[in-house]
Amino acid sequence: MRLYDGGRAPNPRRTRIFLAEKGIKLPLEPVDLGAMQHKSPAYAAVNPLMRVPALVLDDGTVITESIAICRYFEALQPEPVLFGRGAPEMARIEMWNRRLELHLLFPISHVFRNSHPAMKEMEVPQVPAWAEANKPRIAEFITLLDRELKDRPFAAGDAFSVADITGLVAVDFMKPAKLAVPDELVNLKRWHAAIAARPSAAA
Ligand SMILES: N[C@@H](CCC(=O)N[C@@H](CS)C(=O)NCC(=O)O)C(=O)O
């Protein structure tokens, strides 16, 4: 089994953090996005979508999509549980993971990809207006998230979950996108600091 990895890019990072939380070590195959290695014929043969991460099982099965890879390992090794136990908790974690993807990670990614000069080759065409359009959406969502985090320690409730991993990666991705969490969002900042202090965050 091997995991095609993409260094500091957010989706490979959330898969690595998930594996670190589970204590699972895998051989990593680095894919240099800066050198456009993910567009090489060799990598396109692994993942025709030319995106990372990608997991290749011993029988040759390829699993892409970071959350699909995380779910594979949750099924293989349930402890520590990161997708929840029982219907209500599982649904709440799914809901928050999706909200953090759709309303935070993806809009931040749109800002980064459509405004950063280093992304010119990867995001064709770059649409600066789309980067600008996403900024107020991000601001609105982090304000909502801050309110939500007032009364609970983690994104989906009392337990750390995959939703916190998506949230951590998203908030950290604000820096290269030249975005910042306003100081008054103290609940969000407290939550982010707690997740960032976990050893897995260094993965
Ligand atoms: N939905 C996919 C997204 C994968 C993705 O877009 N990965 C980025 C790195 S974070 C990538 O490979 N980008 C290369 C490109 O856009 O050409 C997932 O969750 O894994």
The ligand as an SDF file (V2000), in Angstrom:
LIG
                    3D

 20 19  0  0  0  0  0  0  0  0999 V2000
  -11.5630   16.5890   -3.6020 N   0  0  0  0  0  0  0  0  0  0  0  0
  -10.1840   16.1660   -3.6430 C   0  0  0  0  0  0  0  0  0  0  0  0
   -9.3350   17.3670   -4.0150 C   0  0  0  0  0  0  0  0  0  0  0  0
   -7.9240   17.0010   -4.4070 C   0  0  0  0  0  0  0  0  0  0  0  0
   -7.1500   18.2350   -4.8200 C   0  0  0  0  0  0  0  0  0  0  0  0
   -7.6930   19.1440   -5.4730 O   0  0  0  0  0  0  0  0  0  0  0  0
   -5.8770   18.2560   -4.4620 N   0  0  0  0  0  0  0  0  0  0  0  0
   -5.0540   19.3880   -4.8260 C   0  0  0  0  0  0  0  0  0  0  0  0
   -4.0210   19.6080   -3.7350 C   0  0  0  0  0  0  0  0  0  0  0  0
   -4.8060   20.1420   -2.2420 S   0  0  0  0  0  0  0  0  0  0  0  0
   -4.3600   19.1010   -6.1380 C   0  0  0  0  0  0  0  0  0  0  0  0
   -3.9690   17.9720   -6.4000 O   0  0  0  0  0  0  0  0  0  0  0  0
   -4.1960   20.1210   -6.9820 N   0  0  0  0  0  0  0  0  0  0  0  0
   -3.5070   19.9950   -8.2100 C   0  0  0  0  0  0  0  0  0  0  0  0
   -4.1320   20.8160   -9.3050 C   0  0  0  0  0  0  0  0  0  0  0  0
   -5.1000   21.5290   -9.0480 O   0  0  0  0  0  0  0  0  0  0  0  0
   -3.6570   20.7420  -10.4430 O   0  0  0  0  0  0  0  0  0  0  0  0
   -9.7670   15.5650   -2.2900 C   0  0  0  0  0  0  0  0  0  0  0  0
  -10.4820   15.7690   -1.3250 O   0  0  0  0  0  0  0  0  0  0  0  0
   -8.7690   14.8470   -2.2170 O   0  0  0  0  0  0  0  0  0  0  0  0
  1  2  1  0
  2  3  1  0
  2 18  1  0
  3  4  1  0
  4  5  1  0
  5  6  2  0
  5  7  1  0
  7  8  1  0
  8  9  1  0
  8 11  1  0
  9 10  1  0
 11 12  2  0
 11 13  1  0
 13 14  1  0
 14 15  1  0
 15 16  2  0
 15 17  1  0
 18 19  2  0
 18 20  1  0
M  END
$$$$
